[in-house]
Amino acid sequence: MTEGNAFAGKSVMITGGVGFLGSNLAATLVQLGARVTLVDSMIPRYGATLDNLAEFKDKVTVNFSDIRDAYSIRFLVRSNDFIFSLAGQVSHLESMQDPLTDLDINCRAQLSLLEACRLNNPEAKLVFAGTRQIYGRPQVLPVSEDHPLVPADVNGVSNLAAEMYFALYHRVYNMRTVSLRLTNTYGPRMDLNSDQKGFMGVFMRRALRSEKIQLYGDGTQRRDFNYAGDVVDAFLLAASSNEALWGESFNLGHSKSYSLLDVVCLLRNHADFEYECIEFPMARKAIDIGDYVADYSRFHELTGWSPRISLEEGIDATLKYFRSRPNRWSNG
């Protein structure tokens, strides 16, 4: 974010603030002079670690609360100028294995947050981190916001319902809400130890450990990728841009897509490992969406946002970050 600074001296709350994207957003907001409160339940499998705050821990306030706790959220939302709703259960497979927890975190808790703001801070600007998963299997590429919404798993359904609540609260209560539909996001501070948060974390961890990477199917599935810093820029622009954004939902994405085999080849420029193609596990195949590439032109037209970091640059920066922090991925 290069033009102006809408955040200096402002109070900002980030749910999921100790996790991957929340901590990257917090780091930038601290640099911009905001007063930042991070709300996080610190549930280990969801990826939060205080190591993410190491460079700026004395410049933020951390509240160890679960977003499902409506009473604490009602108190915490007060007096914040901006609220970024980033807390979530992001595993597609886990959403199918434990759908009620996914519903609780990704939908019910988001509605609770909106109600808390309506009752205690209706002037706050809210940005919701949504997901491309709400589209399901693409019927046409690239996928624009006009694409049919046919989620392929419980995670997509929960996120779609939450997104609709954010839009509803704008229409009915005139609250300033906006949703961004994230695609494959990666970068410093991501959780490399989980096998449930998308393939990029798994690939990165295995590459760093010189372990074999397994590709499901033939590896030709195509994806677009966003580096964490570009997504942070999008969050800040969404929160501070003109009123044309309020009540709307927008895709993020990248102009260039890659196959999973391409990703492996890029990683092999930086690490020594083997790879193999294997059959899709049935549970994953049932919810796989195939190729996905986003059309982010609407958000670009309203904010000027475009991703700046190529996948090649992003992989290099991410691996350098984690090589300087081997405790985040080594075998111990």
Contacts in CASP RR format, 6 or more apart in sequence:
PFRMAT RR
TARGET T0000
AUTHOR 0000-0000-0000
METHOD contacts of the structure
MODEL  1
MTEGNAFAGKSVMITGGVGFLGSNLAATLVQLGARVTLVDSMIPRYGATL
DNLAEFKDKVTVNFSDIRDAYSIRFLVRSNDFIFSLAGQVSHLESMQDPL
TDLDINCRAQLSLLEACRLNNPEAKLVFAGTRQIYGRPQVLPVSEDHPLV
PADVNGVSNLAAEMYFALYHRVYNMRTVSLRLTNTYGPRMDLNSDQKGFM
GVFMRRALRSEKIQLYGDGTQRRDFNYAGDVVDAFLLAASSNEALWGESF
NLGHSKSYSLLDVVCLLRNHADFEYECIEFPMARKAIDIGDYVADYSRFH
ELTGWSPRISLEEGIDATLKYFRSRPNRWSNG
1 28 0 8 1.000
1 32 0 8 1.000
1 233 0 8 1.000
1 236 0 8 1.000
1 237 0 8 1.000
1 240 0 8 1.000
5 32 0 8 1.000
5 33 0 8 1.000
6 236 0 8 1.000
6 239 0 8 1.000
6 240 0 8 1.000
7 29 0 8 1.000
7 32 0 8 1.000
7 33 0 8 1.000
7 34 0 8 1.000
7 82 0 8 1.000
7 236 0 8 1.000
7 240 0 8 1.000
8 32 0 8 1.000
8 33 0 8 1.000
8 34 0 8 1.000
9 33 0 8 1.000
9 34 0 8 1.000
9 35 0 8 1.000
10 34 0 8 1.000
10 35 0 8 1.000
10 81 0 8 1.000
10 82 0 8 1.000
11 34 0 8 1.000
11 35 0 8 1.000
11 37 0 8 1.000
11 79 0 8 1.000
11 80 0 8 1.000
11 81 0 8 1.000
11 82 0 8 1.000
12 29 0 8 1.000
12 34 0 8 1.000
12 35 0 8 1.000
12 36 0 8 1.000
12 37 0 8 1.000
12 80 0 8 1.000
12 81 0 8 1.000
12 82 0 8 1.000
12 83 0 8 1.000
12 84 0 8 1.000
13 36 0 8 1.000
13 37 0 8 1.000
13 38 0 8 1.000
13 39 0 8 1.000
13 76 0 8 1.000
13 77 0 8 1.000
13 80 0 8 1.000
13 82 0 8 1.000
13 83 0 8 1.000
13 84 0 8 1.000
14 22 0 8 1.000
14 25 0 8 1.000
14 26 0 8 1.000
14 29 0 8 1.000
14 36 0 8 1.000
14 37 0 8 1.000
14 38 0 8 1.000
14 39 0 8 1.000
14 83 0 8 1.000
14 84 0 8 1.000
14 86 0 8 1.000
15 39 0 8 1.000
15 40 0 8 1.000
15 67 0 8 1.000
15 83 0 8 1.000
15 84 0 8 1.000
15 85 0 8 1.000
15 86 0 8 1.000
15 87 0 8 1.000
15 113 0 8 1.000
16 22 0 8 1.000
16 38 0 8 1.000
16 39 0 8 1.000
16 40 0 8 1.000
16 41 0 8 1.000
16 48 0 8 1.000
16 67 0 8 1.000
16 86 0 8 1.000
16 87 0 8 1.000
16 88 0 8 1.000
17 23 0 8 1.000
17 25 0 8 1.000
17 26 0 8 1.000
17 38 0 8 1.000
17 39 0 8 1.000
17 40 0 8 1.000
17 48 0 8 1.000
17 86 0 8 1.000
17 87 0 8 1.000
18 38 0 8 1.000
18 40 0 8 1.000
18 42 0 8 1.000
18 48 0 8 1.000
18 49 0 8 1.000
18 50 0 8 1.000
18 52 0 8 1.000
18 53 0 8 1.000
18 62 0 8 1.000
19 40 0 8 1.000
19 46 0 8 1.000
19 47 0 8 1.000
19 48 0 8 1.000
19 49 0 8 1.000
19 52 0 8 1.000
19 86 0 8 1.000
19 189 0 8 1.000
19 191 0 8 1.000
20 47 0 8 1.000
20 52 0 8 1.000
20 185 0 8 1.000
20 187 0 8 1.000
20 189 0 8 1.000
20 190 0 8 1.000
20 191 0 8 1.000
20 228 0 8 1.000
21 86 0 8 1.000
21 129 0 8 1.000
21 185 0 8 1.000
21 228 0 8 1.000
21 231 0 8 1.000
21 232 0 8 1.000
22 38 0 8 1.000
22 84 0 8 1.000
22 86 0 8 1.000
23 38 0 8 1.000
23 52 0 8 1.000
23 53 0 8 1.000
23 189 0 8 1.000
24 187 0 8 1.000
24 188 0 8 1.000
24 189 0 8 1.000
24 228 0 8 1.000
24 229 0 8 1.000
24 231 0 8 1.000
24 232 0 8 1.000
25 84 0 8 1.000
25 86 0 8 1.000
25 232 0 8 1.000
25 235 0 8 1.000
25 236 0 8 1.000
26 36 0 8 1.000
26 38 0 8 1.000
26 53 0 8 1.000
26 56 0 8 1.000
26 60 0 8 1.000
27 55 0 8 1.000
27 56 0 8 1.000
28 229 0 8 1.000
28 232 0 8 1.000
28 236 0 8 1.000
29 36 0 8 1.000
29 236 0 8 1.000
30 36 0 8 1.000
30 56 0 8 1.000
30 59 0 8 1.000
30 60 0 8 1.000
32 236 0 8 1.000
34 82 0 8 1.000
35 61 0 8 1.000
36 59 0 8 1.000
36 60 0 8 1.000
36 61 0 8 1.000
37 60 0 8 1.000
37 61 0 8 1.000
37 62 0 8 1.000
37 63 0 8 1.000
37 76 0 8 1.000
37 80 0 8 1.000
38 53 0 8 1.000
38 60 0 8 1.000
38 61 0 8 1.000
38 62 0 8 1.000
38 63 0 8 1.000
39 63 0 8 1.000
39 65 0 8 1.000
39 67 0 8 1.000
39 73 0 8 1.000
39 76 0 8 1.000
39 87 0 8 1.000
40 48 0 8 1.000
40 62 0 8 1.000
40 63 0 8 1.000
40 64 0 8 1.000
40 65 0 8 1.000
40 87 0 8 1.000
41 48 0 8 1.000
41 64 0 8 1.000
41 65 0 8 1.000
41 66 0 8 1.000
41 67 0 8 1.000
41 87 0 8 1.000
42 48 0 8 1.000
42 64 0 8 1.000
43 66 0 8 1.000
45 194 0 8 1.000
45 196 0 8 1.000
46 88 0 8 1.000
46 89 0 8 1.000
46 90 0 8 1.000
47 191 0 8 1.000
47 193 0 8 1.000
47 194 0 8 1.000
47 197 0 8 1.000
49 328 0 8 1.000
50 57 0 8 1.000
50 62 0 8 1.000
51 325 0 8 1.000
51 327 0 8 1.000
51 328 0 8 1.000
52 189 0 8 1.000
53 60 0 8 1.000
53 62 0 8 1.000
63 72 0 8 1.000
63 76 0 8 1.000
65 72 0 8 1.000
65 73 0 8 1.000
65 76 0 8 1.000
66 72 0 8 1.000
67 73 0 8 1.000
67 87 0 8 1.000
67 88 0 8 1.000
67 105 0 8 1.000
67 109 0 8 1.000
67 112 0 8 1.000
67 113 0 8 1.000
68 104 0 8 1.000
68 105 0 8 1.000
68 108 0 8 1.000
68 109 0 8 1.000
68 112 0 8 1.000
70 112 0 8 1.000
70 115 0 8 1.000
70 116 0 8 1.000
73 112 0 8 1.000
73 113 0 8 1.000
73 116 0 8 1.000
74 116 0 8 1.000
74 119 0 8 1.000
74 120 0 8 1.000
75 120 0 8 1.000
76 116 0 8 1.000
77 83 0 8 1.000
77 113 0 8 1.000
77 116 0 8 1.000
77 117 0 8 1.000
77 120 0 8 1.000
77 121 0 8 1.000
77 124 0 8 1.000
78 120 0 8 1.000
78 121 0 8 1.000
79 121 0 8 1.000
80 121 0 8 1.000
80 124 0 8 1.000
81 124 0 8 1.000
81 125 0 8 1.000
82 124 0 8 1.000
82 125 0 8 1.000
82 126 0 8 1.000
82 127 0 8 1.000
82 239 0 8 1.000
83 113 0 8 1.000
83 117 0 8 1.000
83 121 0 8 1.000
83 124 0 8 1.000
83 125 0 8 1.000
83 126 0 8 1.000
83 127 0 8 1.000
84 126 0 8 1.000
84 127 0 8 1.000
84 129 0 8 1.000
84 235 0 8 1.000
84 239 0 8 1.000
85 110 0 8 1.000
85 113 0 8 1.000
85 126 0 8 1.000
85 127 0 8 1.000
85 128 0 8 1.000
85 129 0 8 1.000
86 129 0 8 1.000
87 105 0 8 1.000
87 109 0 8 1.000
88 105 0 8 1.000
88 106 0 8 1.000
89 95 0 8 1.000
89 101 0 8 1.000
89 102 0 8 1.000
89 105 0 8 1.000
89 106 0 8 1.000
89 155 0 8 1.000
90 131 0 8 1.000
90 155 0 8 1.000
90 197 0 8 1.000
90 198 0 8 1.000
91 155 0 8 1.000
91 194 0 8 1.000
91 196 0 8 1.000
91 197 0 8 1.000
91 198 0 8 1.000
92 133 0 8 1.000
92 152 0 8 1.000
92 153 0 8 1.000
92 155 0 8 1.000
92 156 0 8 1.000
92 198 0 8 1.000
92 287 0 8 1.000
93 196 0 8 1.000
93 283 0 8 1.000
93 284 0 8 1.000
93 287 0 8 1.000
94 102 0 8 1.000
94 196 0 8 1.000
95 102 0 8 1.000
95 106 0 8 1.000
95 153 0 8 1.000
95 154 0 8 1.000
95 155 0 8 1.000
95 156 0 8 1.000
95 158 0 8 1.000
96 153 0 8 1.000
96 154 0 8 1.000
96 283 0 8 1.000
96 287 0 8 1.000
99 154 0 8 1.000
102 154 0 8 1.000
102 155 0 8 1.000
102 158 0 8 1.000
103 154 0 8 1.000
103 158 0 8 1.000
105 158 0 8 1.000
106 155 0 8 1.000
106 158 0 8 1.000
106 159 0 8 1.000
106 162 0 8 1.000
107 158 0 8 1.000
107 159 0 8 1.000
107 161 0 8 1.000
107 162 0 8 1.000
107 165 0 8 1.000
110 128 0 8 1.000
110 162 0 8 1.000
110 165 0 8 1.000
110 166 0 8 1.000
111 162 0 8 1.000
111 165 0 8 1.000
113 126 0 8 1.000
114 126 0 8 1.000
114 165 0 8 1.000
114 166 0 8 1.000
114 169 0 8 1.000
114 175 0 8 1.000
114 177 0 8 1.000
117 124 0 8 1.000
117 126 0 8 1.000
117 169 0 8 1.000
117 175 0 8 1.000
118 169 0 8 1.000
118 173 0 8 1.000
118 175 0 8 1.000
122 173 0 8 1.000
122 174 0 8 1.000
122 175 0 8 1.000
123 176 0 8 1.000
124 175 0 8 1.000
124 176 0 8 1.000
125 176 0 8 1.000
125 177 0 8 1.000
125 239 0 8 1.000
125 240 0 8 1.000
126 166 0 8 1.000
126 175 0 8 1.000
126 176 0 8 1.000
126 177 0 8 1.000
126 178 0 8 1.000
127 177 0 8 1.000
127 178 0 8 1.000
127 179 0 8 1.000
127 180 0 8 1.000
127 235 0 8 1.000
127 238 0 8 1.000
127 239 0 8 1.000
128 162 0 8 1.000
128 163 0 8 1.000
128 166 0 8 1.000
128 177 0 8 1.000
128 178 0 8 1.000
128 179 0 8 1.000
128 180 0 8 1.000
129 179 0 8 1.000
129 180 0 8 1.000
129 182 0 8 1.000
129 235 0 8 1.000
130 159 0 8 1.000
130 162 0 8 1.000
130 163 0 8 1.000
130 179 0 8 1.000
130 180 0 8 1.000
130 181 0 8 1.000
130 182 0 8 1.000
130 249 0 8 1.000
131 155 0 8 1.000
131 156 0 8 1.000
131 159 0 8 1.000
131 181 0 8 1.000
131 182 0 8 1.000
132 143 0 8 1.000
132 181 0 8 1.000
132 182 0 8 1.000
132 183 0 8 1.000
132 251 0 8 1.000
132 292 0 8 1.000
132 294 0 8 1.000
133 151 0 8 1.000
133 152 0 8 1.000
133 153 0 8 1.000
133 155 0 8 1.000
133 156 0 8 1.000
133 159 0 8 1.000
133 289 0 8 1.000
134 149 0 8 1.000
134 151 0 8 1.000
134 156 0 8 1.000
134 159 0 8 1.000
134 160 0 8 1.000
134 163 0 8 1.000
134 181 0 8 1.000
135 143 0 8 1.000
135 147 0 8 1.000
135 148 0 8 1.000
135 149 0 8 1.000
135 150 0 8 1.000
135 151 0 8 1.000
135 289 0 8 1.000
135 292 0 8 1.000
136 149 0 8 1.000
136 150 0 8 1.000
136 151 0 8 1.000
136 152 0 8 1.000
136 156 0 8 1.000
136 289 0 8 1.000
137 150 0 8 1.000
137 152 0 8 1.000
137 289 0 8 1.000
137 290 0 8 1.000
138 147 0 8 1.000
138 289 0 8 1.000
138 290 0 8 1.000
138 291 0 8 1.000
138 292 0 8 1.000
138 293 0 8 1.000
139 147 0 8 1.000
139 148 0 8 1.000
140 147 0 8 1.000
141 291 0 8 1.000
141 292 0 8 1.000
141 293 0 8 1.000
142 293 0 8 1.000
142 294 0 8 1.000
142 295 0 8 1.000
143 251 0 8 1.000
143 292 0 8 1.000
143 293 0 8 1.000
143 294 0 8 1.000
143 295 0 8 1.000
144 251 0 8 1.000
144 295 0 8 1.000
144 297 0 8 1.000
144 298 0 8 1.000
145 181 0 8 1.000
145 249 0 8 1.000
145 250 0 8 1.000
145 251 0 8 1.000
145 295 0 8 1.000
145 298 0 8 1.000
149 160 0 8 1.000
151 157 0 8 1.000
151 159 0 8 1.000
151 160 0 8 1.000
152 287 0 8 1.000
152 288 0 8 1.000
152 289 0 8 1.000
153 287 0 8 1.000
163 179 0 8 1.000
163 181 0 8 1.000
163 249 0 8 1.000
166 177 0 8 1.000
166 178 0 8 1.000
166 179 0 8 1.000
166 247 0 8 1.000
167 177 0 8 1.000
167 179 0 8 1.000
167 247 0 8 1.000
167 248 0 8 1.000
167 249 0 8 1.000
169 175 0 8 1.000
169 177 0 8 1.000
170 176 0 8 1.000
170 177 0 8 1.000
170 246 0 8 1.000
170 247 0 8 1.000
171 247 0 8 1.000
176 243 0 8 1.000
176 246 0 8 1.000
176 247 0 8 1.000
177 246 0 8 1.000
177 247 0 8 1.000
178 238 0 8 1.000
178 239 0 8 1.000
178 245 0 8 1.000
178 246 0 8 1.000
178 247 0 8 1.000
178 248 0 8 1.000
178 249 0 8 1.000
178 250 0 8 1.000
179 247 0 8 1.000
179 248 0 8 1.000
179 249 0 8 1.000
179 250 0 8 1.000
180 231 0 8 1.000
180 234 0 8 1.000
180 235 0 8 1.000
180 238 0 8 1.000
180 249 0 8 1.000
180 250 0 8 1.000
180 251 0 8 1.000
180 252 0 8 1.000
180 299 0 8 1.000
181 249 0 8 1.000
181 250 0 8 1.000
181 251 0 8 1.000
181 252 0 8 1.000
181 294 0 8 1.000
182 226 0 8 1.000
182 231 0 8 1.000
182 252 0 8 1.000
183 223 0 8 1.000
183 224 0 8 1.000
183 225 0 8 1.000
183 226 0 8 1.000
183 251 0 8 1.000
183 252 0 8 1.000
183 253 0 8 1.000
183 254 0 8 1.000
183 292 0 8 1.000
183 294 0 8 1.000
184 198 0 8 1.000
184 200 0 8 1.000
184 223 0 8 1.000
184 224 0 8 1.000
184 225 0 8 1.000
184 226 0 8 1.000
185 225 0 8 1.000
185 226 0 8 1.000
185 227 0 8 1.000
185 228 0 8 1.000
185 231 0 8 1.000
186 200 0 8 1.000
186 201 0 8 1.000
186 204 0 8 1.000
186 225 0 8 1.000
186 226 0 8 1.000
186 227 0 8 1.000
186 228 0 8 1.000
186 314 0 8 1.000
186 315 0 8 1.000
186 318 0 8 1.000
187 227 0 8 1.000
187 228 0 8 1.000
187 229 0 8 1.000
187 314 0 8 1.000
187 317 0 8 1.000
187 318 0 8 1.000
187 321 0 8 1.000
188 228 0 8 1.000
188 317 0 8 1.000
188 318 0 8 1.000
188 321 0 8 1.000
188 322 0 8 1.000
189 228 0 8 1.000
189 321 0 8 1.000
190 197 0 8 1.000
190 200 0 8 1.000
190 201 0 8 1.000
190 204 0 8 1.000
190 228 0 8 1.000
190 318 0 8 1.000
191 197 0 8 1.000
191 201 0 8 1.000
192 201 0 8 1.000
192 202 0 8 1.000
192 204 0 8 1.000
192 205 0 8 1.000
192 208 0 8 1.000
192 322 0 8 1.000
192 328 0 8 1.000
192 329 0 8 1.000
193 205 0 8 1.000
193 328 0 8 1.000
193 329 0 8 1.000
194 201 0 8 1.000
195 202 0 8 1.000
199 260 0 8 1.000
200 225 0 8 1.000
200 263 0 8 1.000
202 213 0 8 1.000
203 213 0 8 1.000
203 263 0 8 1.000
203 264 0 8 1.000
203 267 0 8 1.000
204 267 0 8 1.000
204 318 0 8 1.000
204 319 0 8 1.000
204 322 0 8 1.000
204 329 0 8 1.000
205 211 0 8 1.000
205 329 0 8 1.000
206 212 0 8 1.000
206 213 0 8 1.000
206 273 0 8 1.000
207 213 0 8 1.000
207 267 0 8 1.000
207 268 0 8 1.000
207 270 0 8 1.000
207 271 0 8 1.000
207 273 0 8 1.000
207 319 0 8 1.000
208 271 0 8 1.000
208 319 0 8 1.000
208 322 0 8 1.000
208 323 0 8 1.000
208 329 0 8 1.000
208 330 0 8 1.000
209 273 0 8 1.000
209 329 0 8 1.000
209 330 0 8 1.000
209 331 0 8 1.000
210 271 0 8 1.000
210 272 0 8 1.000
210 273 0 8 1.000
211 273 0 8 1.000
212 273 0 8 1.000
212 274 0 8 1.000
212 275 0 8 1.000
212 276 0 8 1.000
213 264 0 8 1.000
213 267 0 8 1.000
213 273 0 8 1.000
213 274 0 8 1.000
213 275 0 8 1.000
213 276 0 8 1.000
214 275 0 8 1.000
214 276 0 8 1.000
214 277 0 8 1.000
214 278 0 8 1.000
215 260 0 8 1.000
215 261 0 8 1.000
215 264 0 8 1.000
215 275 0 8 1.000
215 276 0 8 1.000
215 277 0 8 1.000
215 278 0 8 1.000
216 277 0 8 1.000
216 278 0 8 1.000
216 279 0 8 1.000
216 280 0 8 1.000
216 281 0 8 1.000
216 284 0 8 1.000
216 285 0 8 1.000
216 288 0 8 1.000
217 277 0 8 1.000
217 278 0 8 1.000
217 279 0 8 1.000
217 280 0 8 1.000
218 277 0 8 1.000
219 259 0 8 1.000
219 260 0 8 1.000
219 261 0 8 1.000
219 277 0 8 1.000
220 259 0 8 1.000
220 260 0 8 1.000
220 261 0 8 1.000
221 259 0 8 1.000
221 260 0 8 1.000
221 288 0 8 1.000
221 290 0 8 1.000
221 291 0 8 1.000
222 257 0 8 1.000
222 258 0 8 1.000
222 259 0 8 1.000
222 291 0 8 1.000
222 292 0 8 1.000
222 293 0 8 1.000
223 257 0 8 1.000
223 258 0 8 1.000
223 259 0 8 1.000
223 260 0 8 1.000
223 263 0 8 1.000
223 291 0 8 1.000
223 292 0 8 1.000
223 293 0 8 1.000
224 253 0 8 1.000
224 254 0 8 1.000
224 255 0 8 1.000
224 256 0 8 1.000
224 257 0 8 1.000
224 258 0 8 1.000
224 292 0 8 1.000
224 293 0 8 1.000
224 294 0 8 1.000
225 253 0 8 1.000
225 254 0 8 1.000
225 258 0 8 1.000
225 311 0 8 1.000
226 252 0 8 1.000
226 253 0 8 1.000
226 254 0 8 1.000
226 307 0 8 1.000
227 307 0 8 1.000
227 309 0 8 1.000
227 311 0 8 1.000
227 313 0 8 1.000
227 314 0 8 1.000
227 317 0 8 1.000
227 318 0 8 1.000
229 309 0 8 1.000
230 252 0 8 1.000
230 307 0 8 1.000
230 308 0 8 1.000
230 309 0 8 1.000
231 252 0 8 1.000
233 305 0 8 1.000
233 308 0 8 1.000
234 252 0 8 1.000
234 299 0 8 1.000
234 303 0 8 1.000
234 305 0 8 1.000
237 303 0 8 1.000
237 304 0 8 1.000
237 305 0 8 1.000
238 245 0 8 1.000
238 250 0 8 1.000
238 299 0 8 1.000
238 303 0 8 1.000
241 302 0 8 1.000
241 303 0 8 1.000
242 302 0 8 1.000
244 302 0 8 1.000
245 302 0 8 1.000
245 303 0 8 1.000
250 296 0 8 1.000
250 298 0 8 1.000
250 299 0 8 1.000
250 302 0 8 1.000
251 294 0 8 1.000
251 295 0 8 1.000
251 296 0 8 1.000
251 298 0 8 1.000
251 299 0 8 1.000
252 294 0 8 1.000
252 296 0 8 1.000
252 299 0 8 1.000
252 307 0 8 1.000
253 293 0 8 1.000
253 294 0 8 1.000
253 296 0 8 1.000
253 307 0 8 1.000
254 294 0 8 1.000
254 296 0 8 1.000
254 307 0 8 1.000
254 311 0 8 1.000
255 306 0 8 1.000
255 307 0 8 1.000
256 310 0 8 1.000
256 311 0 8 1.000
257 291 0 8 1.000
257 293 0 8 1.000
258 266 0 8 1.000
258 311 0 8 1.000
263 311 0 8 1.000
264 275 0 8 1.000
266 311 0 8 1.000
266 312 0 8 1.000
266 315 0 8 1.000
267 273 0 8 1.000
267 315 0 8 1.000
267 319 0 8 1.000
270 315 0 8 1.000
270 316 0 8 1.000
270 319 0 8 1.000
271 319 0 8 1.000
280 288 0 8 1.000
296 305 0 8 1.000
296 306 0 8 1.000
299 305 0 8 1.000
300 306 0 8 1.000
309 317 0 8 1.000
322 328 0 8 1.000
322 329 0 8 1.000
END
